[in-house]
Amino acid sequence: MATAGSLITNIQKMFGDTNGDFITNTVGLDWLNRAQRRFCHEVLALDEYKDYAIVAKANKFDFPTDAIWPVNVMWYQARVVKLEYTTPDLWAQIEEAHPYTTGTPERYAVLKRQIIVGPQIPQTASKTTTASGVIYASHTTLGLVAASGTFRSRGFVKVNSEVMEFTGVATTTLTGITRGVHNTTTASHASGDTVTQMDLIAFYRKSPAEITATTTTPDVPVVFQDYLEKYALYLAWQARGDTAKAQQVYAEFTQYEKDSVKTIGRRALDGLLHIQEKRQRWRWW
């Protein structure tokens, strides 16, 4: 995969500035960051998940600092519910109408970088148990001190920093494990480590990581990195003051952007169909 440094070198060559007198590394990094932010806003959002364990009678959860909206919030405790978004200005009115109620939240709002669920507050905490033996990175079953009667029949659990999806539960075992889901890394875990059921999951789009050095790899997939170069080249001609050349490159860029959106749209539709199919299966819990 190309680094930011190699992308800047390509831009310098296309611009005719192989010595980097006009397009310095500092300027090139700034332009690449601007291009990357536009790409993630206009073409391909960086989708991530955040998993939360429920603390009884606590309804506020920290939101990731790099997250941007829109966001979907799913509640898995007791029953699967997609919470309805409520604007912050209406949230206080809703809370006032349901004082001190407990149960399954139906709505959420985002206030001061916190997800707040309600109007009911959680009735019970997320279930926890411990691993009954070492969990190696290759394992697709989890031995637990207790599972049946504690965990749901399927769902998500977190061990240290790794989130796992499971599709079956026996007396002391979780089965059908998919390791390292929701942007986490598969790892080994010790016997006795805490295994926590995940009962609140936020699906959000995040901002791309800032490119801070020429060795940094952009968040944009390699197949779309021409997009970054094209937009940076447009900015270079604009900075040079050559309006005609800038307009020509920008026209080429916008066509590339439209083509990229179509490509991503096809992939997104395929992903949406997969999500819908999976959601149908979740309904039979």
Residue, then its C-alpha position, 0 to 999 in steps of 0.5 A: m500500500a502506498t504511503a503518504g510520502s509516495l503519494i506526494t512524490n507522484i503529485q510532484k511528478m504530475f505537477g512538474d515539481t520533482n524537487g519539491d520546491f513548490i509542493t513541499n512535504t508539509v504542503g503535500l500532507d495538508w492537501l492529502n488530508r483535505a482530500q482524504r476528509r472529502f473522500c470519507h465525507e463524499v464517497l466512502a464513510l469509515d464505518e465502525y462499531k462501539d460495544y458497550a456493557i450495560v451498567a444497571k440504572a446507568n444510561k450514559f455511554d461515552f462516544p468515540t472521539d473520532a466518531i461522526w454522525p449518523v449513528n445507529v444504536m442497537w439494544y440487545q439485552a432481553r430483546v433486539v431493538k433498534l433505538e430511535y434517534t431523538t434530537p437533544d432539544l426534545w430529549a429533556q421533554i421525553e425524560e420528564a414524561h417518564p421519570y425513574t422508569t426502568g426497562t428496555p430503552e427505546r430512544y437515544a440522543v447524543l449529548k456532549r459526546q455521550i450516547i444517552v438511552g431512554p426514556q427508561i433506564p436499564q433494568t439489569a446489568s450486562k451478564t459476566t462470567t470468566a474463562s474456564g481455560v486459556i482462550y487461544a487466538s485460533h479457538t472458535t469455542l469458548g470454555l466458560v465457568a457458566a454460560s447457559g442461563t447466563f448469556r443469550s442464545r447468541g450475540f456478542v461478548k468482550v474479553n479484554s479488548e477483543v469482541m467476539e460474536f457467538t451463535g450458540v450457547a451450551t452449559t459452559t461453552l459458547t460456540g460458533i465464535t467469530r473472532g475479532v469482530h467490530n474492529t477489534t484484534t484477535a488475541s489470546h486470553a488467560s483462564g479466569d479473564t472476564v467475559t462480558q456480554m455486550d448489550l448495547i452496540a453503536f454503529y457510527r462513521k468515523s473521521p479519517a486519522e490525520i496524516t501526520a508524516t510522510t510514512t503514514t498510510p492513508d485511511v483511504p483504500v489503495v484502490f481509491q488513492d488516485y482520488l487523493e492525488k487528483y484532488a491534491l493536484y487540483l489544489a496545487w494548480q489552484a495555489r499556483g494561480d493557474t485557474a484554467k489548469a485547476q478547472q481542468v483537473y477539477a473536472e477530471f476529479t469530479q468525474y472520478e468522484k462520481d465513478s467512485v460513488k457508483t462503485i461504492g454504492r454497488r458495494a454498499l448495496d451488497g452490504l445492505l442486503h447482507i445486513q438485512e439477511k442477517r437481521q432477519r436471522w436475529r429476529w428468531w431469537 
